[in-house]
Amino acid sequence: MSGCCVYGCQNRFSSSSGLKLYRIPKGAHPFQQNRRRLWLQKRVDENWTENTIRNARVCSAHFIS
């Protein structure tokens, strides 16, 4: 069972929850790098490694559309 990595969010995935979990964006294009930076700003922990980021998920409760 996975959980959301956004600071203060305690949402966890289950098949009955209706929540979806999304990976933190990656990519070489400037818009992808900007999106990644914005997503990572929602995290307070600055000690994350690339491996931690690769395994992190953000739940659908944090998206407008």
Long-range contacts (C-beta under 8 A, 24 or more apart in sequence): 2-57, 3-57, 3-59, 4-57, 4-58, 4-59, 4-61, 4-62, 5-43, 5-56, 5-57, 5-58, 6-42, 6-43, 6-58, 6-59, 6-62, 7-42, 7-43, 7-44, 7-45, 9-59, 9-61, 9-62, 11-59, 11-61, 13-57, 13-59, 19-59, 19-60, 19-61, 20-59, 20-60, 21-57, 21-58, 21-59, 21-60, 22-57, 22-58, 22-59, 22-60, 23-54, 23-56, 23-57, 24-53, 24-54, 24-56, 24-57, 24-58
